Amino acid sequence: MGDMLGVRIPVQGAPLQMIVTEPAPPLVDHLIAHADRHLSLKQAASGGLLIGGGWTAAFDPAMRLNRAVRDSIEGSLWVARHVLPAVAGLHMVRCWAGMNVNIDGAPILGEVPGVPGFYNAVTSNGYTLAPIAGKLVTELLVHGDAGMDLTPFRIDRFL
């Protein structure tokens, strides 16, 4: 969309993978984020744990798809077991690879200067930051104010 309007949005693709475990009794009632390895972990309503981050997936240029990598799965599970030891007793039931984005470590939020009506809510941590990024940009769209200064997160920091 940005290209169509002459706006360069400075993000790059980053292959990622997610892991889902078998259902477990309630272990966590909130999102767990491990900053050192960028691991995110939360428990779904079904009881399965969703584990993401830590180690990346791989991009297969021939298929133009991301694919899960065994070493990365094992690495993410290793970190998850250290953060939440109860993970050690659970079986992985599935994993998948997708695409995340790399920015500069901070989200891109707010209206694009010179392109009225074009707003960004871009984050490389969609699993953890998407709800707040969406809320802030929605507040900006609906009320004209996000309730906080979004200057450090504006796209013009790259200009």
Secondary structure in CASP SS format (residue, H / E / C, confidence):
PFRMAT SS
TARGET T0000
AUTHOR 0000-0000-0000
METHOD secondary structure of the structure
MODEL  1
M C 1.00
G C 1.00
D H 1.00
M H 1.00
L H 1.00
G C 1.00
V C 1.00
R C 1.00
I C 1.00
P C 1.00
V C 1.00
Q E 1.00
G E 1.00
A E 1.00
P E 1.00
L E 1.00
Q E 1.00
M E 1.00
I E 1.00
V E 1.00
T E 1.00
E C 1.00
P C 1.00
A C 1.00
P C 1.00
P C 1.00
L C 1.00
V C 1.00
D C 1.00
H C 1.00
L C 1.00
I E 1.00
A E 1.00
H E 1.00
A C 1.00
D C 1.00
R C 1.00
H C 1.00
L E 1.00
S E 1.00
L E 1.00
K E 1.00
Q E 1.00
A C 1.00
A C 1.00
S C 1.00
G C 1.00
G C 1.00
L E 1.00
L E 1.00
I E 1.00
G E 1.00
G C 1.00
G C 1.00
W C 1.00
T C 1.00
A C 1.00
A E 1.00
F E 1.00
D E 1.00
P C 1.00
A C 1.00
M C 1.00
R C 1.00
L E 1.00
N E 1.00
R E 1.00
A C 1.00
V C 1.00
R H 1.00
D H 1.00
S H 1.00
I H 1.00
E H 1.00
G H 1.00
S H 1.00
L H 1.00
W H 1.00
V H 1.00
A H 1.00
R H 1.00
H H 1.00
V H 1.00
L C 1.00
P H 1.00
A H 1.00
V H 1.00
A H 1.00
G H 1.00
L C 1.00
H C 1.00
M E 1.00
V E 1.00
R E 1.00
C E 1.00
W E 1.00
A E 1.00
G E 1.00
M E 1.00
N E 1.00
V E 1.00
N E 1.00
I C 1.00
D C 1.00
G C 1.00
A C 1.00
P C 1.00
I E 1.00
L E 1.00
G E 1.00
E E 1.00
V C 1.00
P C 1.00
G C 1.00
V C 1.00
P C 1.00
G C 1.00
F C 1.00
Y E 1.00
N E 1.00
A E 1.00
V E 1.00
T C 1.00
S C 1.00
N C 1.00
G H 1.00
Y H 1.00
T H 1.00
L H 1.00
A H 1.00
P H 1.00
I H 1.00
A H 1.00
G H 1.00
K H 1.00
L H 1.00
V H 1.00
T H 1.00
E H 1.00
L H 1.00
L H 1.00
V H 1.00
H H 1.00
G C 1.00
D C 1.00
A C 1.00
G C 1.00
M C 1.00
D C 1.00
L C 1.00
T H 1.00
P H 1.00
F H 1.00
R C 1.00
I H 1.00
D H 1.00
R H 1.00
F H 1.00
L C 1.00
END
